[in-house]
Amino acid sequence: MRVGWADECAVQRGVNAYNYETAVFFEYGTDGNTFPYPAAAVPAMVTGSSTQRERLGGGADEGTTYYYRMVAANAGGTVVSGRAAW
């Protein structure tokens, strides 16, 4: 994971879709248990191994801990990554 501050926070995680067309997105929030804010991954659709990137938390408050996870879904089901923080 890489994190950088500007006006927003940018995160990056990897996914391996094992040659299945897979939709990928991020979810984030501030309590570590709920993730009410969705954010599109770039790229949003993958079929092999890829690194997903997204800017999260436009207007993020410096000094606030934000938690996020990545979600990947295809015909085989949905997988949610472990929680990470910035």
N, C-alpha and C positions, 0 to 999 in steps of 0.2 A: 504494500500500500504506500502511495505517496500522497502527501498532503501539502498544500500550499495556501497561504493567505493572500488575498488581494481584497476585492469587494466580496468575494465568495470563497468557498473552500473547494478545492479540486481533489477528487479521490480516484484511485485506480485499483482494479482487481482483475484477476484472470479467470477465465472460464474455459472448459473443454467440453464442447457440444458433441463430441464423438461422431461427427458427420451427420448429425440430425439438425434440421433447421430449428433453431432455438431462440425464443424471445428473451431478452435480458433487460432488467431495469434495477434501479436502486430504490430503497426506502430509507428514510431517516427520521429521527426525532430527538428529543432531549432527555427522556427519562430512562432509556436503555431497555424498556420493556415493550413499548409501542412504537410503531414507525409510521406515523400518519401522513408523512410527506413523500410522495413518489417523485422520482427523477429519472428521466430517460438515460439509458446508457448509450455510449457512442463506441462502436456501432450497436444498434438496438437488436439486430438479428445476426446470429452467427451460425456457422455450420461446422467449424473446426475449433482449434485452440485460438483464443483471442484474448487480448487485454482490453477490458472495458474501462472507459473513463467517463467522468461526469463532474460538472461543477454543481455542488450542492450548497444549499443554504444561502441564497442571495440575501444580502443584508444580515449575514450571520453575526451574532454578537461575540466579540472577542472576549475570552475568559469563560465562555459557556462551553460545556462538553456536549458534543453532538455524537449520537450513535447512528450507525448505518449498517445495512446489510444488502447483499445482492440477491436477486431472485432470478432464476432461469427456468423457463417452462417450454416443454415441447410435447409431442404426442405420447411420450413415455411418462409424463408427469411433471411436477413442479419441485424444484430444489431451492431451499433458502440457505444462504451462507450463514456462517457464524457472525455474531455481532462484532463490530469494530468501532473504534471511536477516534475522533479528532478533536 
